[in-house]
Amino acid sequence: MAKARELFAAKDLTQGPPWKRILEFSIPMLIGNIAQQLYNTADSIIVGRYIGDNALAAVGSAAPVLHLLLVLFVGISVGAGIMVAQYFGARDRENLSKTIGNCLTLTAITSVIIMVVGPLVTRPLLELLNTPASIIDWCVGYLNIFFLGGAGFSYFNILSGILRGLGDSVSALVFLLLSTALNVVLDIIFVASFGLGVPGVALATVLAQALSAVLCLGKLARMREHFDLNRAALKLDRELSLAVIKLGLPSGLTQAIFSMAMIMVQSLMNTFGEMVIAANVIVMRVLPTFPQSRRDAPRDRGALPSPCRTAPEPPPRRTSPHAQSPPLNRRPGNPGACFFAVCPAHRAKPAAGNRAPPGRAETVCGA
C-alpha cells in the first residue's frame, strides 16, 4: 500500500538513480499518448458504425478546426508544467502556490474566450474550408458543443501539466484512462441508445473530459502539503503569467502551425466529397504516419512511370549516311522508361510494326 501511495504522490526527480526516475516519469506519458489516440479512434468507430459515412466525414472535417482553437491550452499546459517543476524543485512554496493559482485563473479566462469566440467563427470557417453542404450542419453542432463545454478539456490539460510538474505522471494517466473508458460507454449510450447522432458523440467527449478534470482537481487538492490554494494564489500575477505564457508559447505555436497544415489539407480534401473525407478519417485513425525511408522508395532503375506519357525526342546524332541506324530500344538500366520491347508488361518480342519510325518520339509504357 505504501508503494502504491508513493506511485501516485509528488516526486522529487532529482533524488534517486536518474534512469529510474526518467522511466517512472516517461512511461506513463507514452501510454497516455496511446490512450489519447484510442480516445479519437473510439469516437470514429462508433460514429461510422451507428450513424454512417457522412457522420464520420463530419467528425473528420471538424477535427482540424477544433485543434486550431484549442492549441492555446496546450501551450499554457507546457508552461505550467515547467514553472511548477522549477518552483517545486527549489522548495519555493510561495511562488509554487502563485503559479498553480495563476494557471487555474488563466485557464478560466481562456475557456470563456473560447466559449464566446468559438461558436461565432465555426460556420464561417467551415464554409471557408469548402465543407460539403451535406455535413456542415453536423460539423457546426459538433464543434459548438465542444466549445461550450471546452472547460473540461482545458482544465484537464492544465491540471495534468501541473501534476507532471510535481513529478506525478501516473495520476494523469489513470484519469485519462478512466475518461477514455467513460467516453466509449457514453458514446454507445448517446448514439446507439438515445440516437443523438454526431452531437451525442461531442457531448459524450465533453462529459468524459469534465470528469477527468474534476479528478485531477481532486488529486491536486490532496497535495496541499506542497502548496497553498487560496484567493491570494488565484489572483493574477503579471510576471508569473507572462512567464508561463512565454515558456508555453513555442509549443503552442508549433501545434498551431501543425493545425494550420491540417486545415489546408482538410480544405483540399473537402473538395472531393464526403466519401473521400470519411476514408481519410479512417486512414488517419488506423495507420500512424511514418516518413517513407529511402529503402522503401522506388529505385530509379526499377521504376516505371505511370500513367503512360510521351518520352522526349532524343537529340539527332551525327552519323554517316551509310552507317547502320541505332537500335530503338534503350539500354537496360536507363533511368527513363523502357520501350515495349523491354517493358515487363510486354516481354513478348514486338512485331516489326511496333517500332517507332526514325525521327519520331517513342511512347513510354506505364503498365
Secondary structure, DSSP 8 states (H G I E B T S, - for coil): -HHHHHHTS---TTSS-HHHHHHHHHHHHHHHHHHHHHHHHHHHHHHHHHT-HHHHHHHHHHHHHHHHHHHHHHHHHHHHHHHHHHHHHTT-HHHHHHHHHHHHHHHHHHHHHHHHHHHHHHHHHHHHTT--TTTHHHHHHHHHHHHHTHHHHHHHHHHHHHHHHTT--HHHHHHHHHHHHHHHHHHIIIIIIS--HHHHHHHHHHHHHHHHHHHHHHHHHTTTTT---SHHHHS--HHHHHHHHHHHHHHHHHHHHHHHHHHHHHHHHHTT-HHHHHHHHHHHHHS------TTTS--GGG---SS-EE----------TTS----SS--TT-SS---TTT-GGG-S---GGGS--TTS--EE---
